[in-house]
């Protein structure tokens, strides 16, 4: 693992750009292809790549498994939270038009609601993908 | 792109898809099969782009060609790269596949032509989404996002919950989890010290078992 300089340096150079690209996919989802799901997968791919090159133990120091599990749950909670917030604001569940004051433009609420739920999708997909990879890669071969 | 160019790209991609599909079936090396499956996903993503389903293509390329290939490789590291020879004849599966494929091809005869404006898919709510999403949801040029996150917010919520459930299921099945505080084995409790790995614990228990010859018939408990 130590002599593969190109892989190690390449991973370190590319990682921030892939993370940035994931955020681009996330926030550009309103204007072009992309959205929370794709961005979450790309975000998780960075840590999968890191684990493939530097080993699982080092990857788990960068992104602990417990953080990934928490992200998986947090995203769903965020999604539901946006839904309940619009409900407490007087609208229906997940009707983002009510997110702001009544005199506010309802499309404003829609815009922020969509950003909120997409963020929830991103966090969940990211956490789940990393957790799945850890679960598969963490098992050692058992010779029976 | 002109009509003929689209058709040429379609034909080339479909031929590539068929070649990779046949290659996946024919190879006995599972590593090769996994890599070819990744290529298959990537070519399908290309097909989706040609059909203007860029969001689907994006997902297919990221999940099908990326993450699932890595997960399959992790599995191969556990089970080995060689596929054993089938012990039954392949005639019955071949028959089933040919009949199913034939029925599917027969079914495509009833499918309305691709991209026609008066197809059933464009008659229902799609026209409303394209016309009015600008007023109802706001200035979001990608209507797919409007539909996915707002009009169909419930569906996307369900999908997110399904993904979360998948994680819970896989973790319950595959994860070794953390060790308990103490383990009962061969007649007494073993305290699990801080920073102790599973292997340490098993070694300690076996060690004690060897010393403690008075205990007869101590059960060999599996870990996990």
Interface residues (C-beta under 8 A of the other chain):
Chain A: X25 X29 X30 X31 X32 X33 X34 X35 X37 X38 X41 X42 X44 X45 X48 X52 X69 X72 X73 X75 X76 X79 X80 X83 X94 X96 X105 X107 X108 X110 X111 X113 X114 X117 X118 X120 X121 X124 X125 X127 X128 X129 X131 X132 X133 X135 X136 X137 X138 X139 X140 X141
Chain B: X54 X55 X57 X58 X59 X62 X63 X66 X67 X70 X71 X74 X75 X77 X78 X135 X136 X137 X138 X139 X140 X141 X142 X144 X145 X146 X148 X149 X150 X153 X154 X156 X157 X159 X160 X161 X163 X164 X166 X167 X170 X171 X174 X175 X176
